[in-house]
Amino acid sequence: MSDKLGDTPAAEFRKHLHEIADWVADYREQISTLPISPNQKPGSIRAKLPGSAPEQTESFDDILRDFQQIIFPGITHWAHPDFMGYFGATTTNSGILAEILTGALNVNAMTWRTSPAATELETVVLDWLRQWLRLPETFGGVVYDTASIGSMHALAVAREKAASEVRERGLSGREDVPMFRVYASDQAHSSIDKAVIALGLGEQNVVRIASDAEFRMDVAALREAVIADARIGFKPLAVVATVGTTSTASVDPVREIASVCREHEMWLHIDAAYGGGLCVVPEMQWVIDRFELADSVVVNPHKMLFVPFDFSALYVRDIARLRRVFTLVPEYLRGDAAGAEINYMDYGVQLGRRFRALKAWMVWRTFGREGLAARIRDHLRLAQLFTDWVRSDARFELSAPTVMGVVCFRYIGHNDADSDRLNAEIVRTINASGKSYLMQTKLRDRTVIRLGLGNILTTEENVRRAWEIIRATADTV
Ligand SMILES: Cc1ncc(COP(=O)(O)O)c(C=O)c1O
């Protein structure tokens, strides 16, 4: 009996590890031959799986077979070079290798003592990225899973700064706390609304500021909204400037927004989840201009810097304040927390933390800044090339300037309603075909097609094929 306890036998593990290593290498090599999306009906995968957990042991060969036969056919291949949804996909060979090591180590980076190297490497890669972003040394960072969580923590610090003792006393039932308002452009990501919801500030207190013709926040409209709110008793709390908006990758005017924040003593949070990645490209430095004026900045290396999902970095000018808001050391952690310079559990609501720094460290060393920049530069070139193709076909029009690796355009129908339907139909037909993968979004109430580049495997040939498929599909819908 006793020899049946413990983990699976070492020899068996080694054999499967080799098999999976080969499987992963084959997958990476052959990925472009696969259909991108499975086109299955909702529930069809679950219907093939037992509804209750196994009572008895199952062999890994059987499990792997079911992976191949049931799970794999239900995968949407984000890593496929023809996948051009969202911001492309950012997995890389060295990132995959790092994830294998991370899984084997399975350390918890909550305190320094629970794994000193995990904490110290996190500090190192955060500092590398801080330097690329040209943020002063006064900014401290922390790694979270996503930008949504980073923005929530940033706004929690803003809230604590504006209303004392929120940590201890909360907000409800307090007459000394005014109604806060948070400002973001009409292009800002929904994570800002979610952060406000989670912080108990009230969704209706997110004020959406109109954007200009190029989808950048209209600063005059921001200033007016802030003044009008202050006049009727609201407390303008924070402005979120987006650098690389989700739909068009537009860049809000950070310098001007920072002036409004200074005038009205508001927190400036920069959501550079996507656009911040351009910090490694010398000729694109204008994108990160004046980041040093912010109180907090969030960047997702899993969006542009080739680190596999998930890895998001939050920088706060006064990181000690973030720590004060969230540090809480229960007795059972006191021993492990003692004597350390940094225990990252102090910098957020999460206690247990994955060792995410390892993959960033391995990926960034694999390419170096120059290698990262060269690859991103090529995506920018391909986005411009695609933009030229759209311009040269009279049946299509550009819907927004192409600033980064994102192109928004639309098929021109007979009238607006007809065109909205056709553009949605083009995206749906293409995605169902498995040959390419795009997104639709709404700009100024019109449905448009959105192409996002970022996959390290995507070449000019892939982008050219996408354009051919789009044109051929437009002929048929
Ligand atoms: C501008 C922007 N901010 C925030 C987010 C949210 O990112 P995450 O999925 O890391 O929470 C996105 C996601 O696409 C985004 O485009």
The ligand as a Gaussian input file, in Angstrom:
#p B3LYP/6-31G(d) Opt

LIG

0 1
 C       -5.946000      49.667000     -22.221000
 C       -6.235000      48.431000     -21.437000
 N       -6.226000      48.492000     -20.103000
 C       -6.488000      47.421000     -19.338000
 C       -6.773000      46.213000     -19.908000
 C       -7.063000      45.051000     -19.032000
 O       -5.994000      44.194000     -19.064000
 P       -5.956000      42.887000     -18.151000
 O       -6.602000      41.815000     -18.956000
 O       -4.518000      42.661000     -17.916000
 O       -6.712000      43.181000     -16.910000
 C       -6.790000      46.084000     -21.307000
 C       -7.082000      44.796000     -21.930000
 O       -7.095000      44.619000     -23.100000
 C       -6.518000      47.218000     -22.081000
 O       -6.567000      47.179000     -23.413000

